């Protein structure tokens, strides 16, 4: 991978491998208090509903996966739609998502591919590319090229149907902490290859 200029990142949520290429990565943080008394599956379903509503603004019909299916043993995230993820109307995985709950905080993040470039992960993993027939991407489903600006606008509108959104920016302290964590923890082999 390094010879192709592709870096490796370990996600705090765990999960399977994703090739972040020609896609939008989303991250959502809530405090546990925001969702009391709901549990992980209800939170996952709520966020999936926001994503489905956002895609509908692009003319994309999608659903929340009711039950995990496909190649569940593959290292590739897009080889199988998991329960509560978002799939196309024809039941192809459209958004890969993962969630963790730690220290009173809920983090959910995921990948929303614009194109089929995410399938290039097959050359770095030992599995059959045929397993990716269960996945799709936005431009294919929309029947046109979808770009960042268009998707971000739809996400803002879709999520605002369910949540009061306020635009903001990171404080100086938050930016400094982010830089320190990147240098001292997340870029270190001890974190990257921890089992």
N, C-alpha and C positions, 0 to 999 in steps of 0.2 A: 504494500500500500504506500509506504513512504516513497518508493521510487516513482510512483504516480502522483506525488504531491498531496496525498490524502493523509490527514492526521487522524488520530484515534482519541476519542473522548469517552470516559466512563460516566454514565448517568447515575445520579443518586437514587433514581427510581428503579434502577436495574432494567430488566427486560431484555429483549432480543436486539440484534444489530440493525442499524439503520444507516443508509448512505445518504447524508444530507447534501443533495445536489438538485438544483432547480426545484426548490420547495420553500415553503414558509414553515418555520418552526415556531410554535406557540408555547407560551408558559403562563400559567395561572396560579396565583397564590391566594389563599384565604386563611384566616385563623379558624381554628376548630369551632370557636364561639359563633362564627358566621353561619355554621351549619348545624349547630346543636338543635335537635337530638339526632340528626341524620348520620348514617354510617357511610363507609367507602362506596358501596354500590349506588346509593342514592345520589351522592355527590358526583360520581362518574356519569350517572344518567343525566343529571342536571346540566353538566358541562356539555355532554353529547347533544342534548336538546338545543343548547345555545349554538353549537356548531352546525347542526342540521338546519336551524332557522337561518343562520348566516349564509349557508350554501344556497338555500332557496332564493335568496336575493340575487344570486348569480344565475338563476334558472336551473339550478342543479337539484334534482330530486335525490334525496338520500334518506337513510333509515339508521336507527340504532340497532346494532347487532344483538339479537336475543340470546344466542348461545354460541360459544366458541366452536370453530370448525376449521377444517383444512389441515395443513401440515403443521401440527402443534409442536413437533420435535425439531423443526428447522430453526437454525440460529437467526434467520431473517425475519424481522418484524412483520414484513408485508406478505409473508408466506401464508398467513392465516388470519382471518378476522377474529378478534377476541370479543367476548361478551362486553357490551356497553361501548364498543368503538363505533365509528361511523362507516357505513358502507353505501355504495351506490344503490339505486333502485333495482339494479340487476344483481345485487348481492356480491359485489366485488369490493374489497377493502379500499377505502378512500382516504381515511385518516388513521394513522397509527398513534396511539396514546398510551401513556403510563402515568401512574400516580403513586405518591407516597404520603404518609402522614407521620410527622415527627415533631417533637417539641411544641405541640400545640398549633402546628401549621400544616395545611394541606397544599401540596405542590402537584399539579398535573401539567404535563407538557406533551407535545406530540409533533408529528411531521405531517404536513399537508403538501403532497407532491403536485407540481404543476405539469410535469412531463414524466416520461417513462425512464428517465436517467437513474432513478433509484434502483432499477433492476440490474444496473452494472455491478451491484454488490455481489452478484453470483460469482464473479471471477475471484472474489476474495474469500468466499465461503465454500465449504464442501457440501453442496446440495444440488439437486436437480432444478434447473431454471423453470421447468414445467410447473413447479409448485407456485410460481408467481401468477398463474392464470387466475388466482383468486383475488388479485389486486387491480386497481385502476388508478387514474390520475385526473386532476381537474380539467385540463384542456381537452382530454378525450371525452369526458362526460358532458362538458359544456358545449362541445362542438366548435370551440374557438379558443384562441390563446387567452389565458387568464394571467394577469400580472399582479405584482405586489400591491400596487395602489388600489386596484379593483377589489382584491381579496381583503385587504385591511379595512377598506370602507365597509364591505359587507360584514366583516367580523364585528366592527364597532356597532353597526346598526342591529345585527342579530343578537349580540350580547346585551345591548341596551334595552331590548324588549323584556329582559328578565332581571337586569341589574342596573342600578344607577351608576353610570360611568363618569369619572372625572379625569380629565387629562392632567398629566403632571410630569415631572422629571425627577431624576435622582438628586439627592442632596450631596453636598461635598463629602460628608462623612460616608454615605452609602457608596459613592464612587471610590473613595479611598479603601474602604473595606473590601470591595469587589476586587480591586487591584491586588491587595495583600493576599486574599484567599486564592486568587489565580496563581500568584508567584509561589506562595508558601505551601499550598495544599494541592489544588486541582491540577497543576502542571507537573507534579512530582510522580515518579514511577511508583512510590509507595502507595499513593492513592489509585493510580491508573490500573495497577495490576493486583490490587488487593483482592483476596478471595474470601 
